[in-house]
Amino acid sequence: MSRLSDAAANLEDFTDPRNYDLEEVEATRQRLPFYCSLARRCGGSVLDLACGSGLITVPIAAECKDVTGVDLSRHMLEHARIKASGLGVRITWLHGDIRTLRLGRLYDLILLTGNAFQALLTREDQEALLQVAREHLAASGLFVFETRNPSGHDLSLRESEEHWYSYTSTEGSLVEVTGTQSYDPVLQLMYWTTFRRWTIGSQPHVRQTRITCRFTHPQELLTLLAHNGLEVVWQHGDWEGSPVTSSSEHIISACRVAGGHS
């Protein structure tokens, strides 16, 4: 099995943004009210890191008029631009690496949604991202991001394909999605392989993609944030604001610059 280590090589799942949006309908439905409420309360400038196809970026632009979206996938960014056009929202779309971003300005709210934090596969990558967030965060601003809680997920070896979900594609085909997984506890990396199968006429089709994600434990995350000059304002275990427990699926963290200044 291929061990993906570079962020640019970890993009196989993001080359078909129209169908990606369909696969993410339920996850977006859960997240969107939470992030729109944050943006509404912020009311200022927003930086959406790893914004993807704009599933969160476009709706929050209705709440905040100064919104910037950054992503490494040109496919996703182009689709985001298309979706935002004609809606009367103003969004600056930038192609870039969230580990090395330097925009020369500060934001009132910085977001990293869709568990994109887990695409940072090493401690060095995580720290690079946190420094980017810190350097772009206004004194009273918030950096809010989510990651999967390791103890709230099944990290066991699943070598045989298991059915995950199905959906109707933009082309009108029923797509059956299955996958396998393998977890390396030393590197804290999960290797997922996804298979999408559909039929056009009598012709079967299959598309295989791979993605690698890093799982960070709650206490490790707190230490990582503090070491990089960020202090936690609050943490939630779900989108309704429940505390983080061992069974929580998510760790949703809001941070500010330690000491209140950049």
Secondary structure, DSSP 8 states (H G I E B T S, - for coil): -----SGGGS-GGGS-HHHHHHHTHHHHHHHHHHHHHHHHHH-SEEEEET-TTSTTHHHHTTT-SEEEEEES-HHHHHHHHHHHTTTT--EEEEE--TTT---SS-EEEEEE-TTGGGG--SHHHHHHHHHHHHHHEEEEEEEEEEEE-GGGS--S-EEEEEEEEEEE-TTS-EEEEEEEEEEETTTTEEEEEEEEEEEETTEEEEEEEEEEEE---HHHHHHHHHHTTEEEEEEESSTT-----TT-SEEEEEEEEGGG--
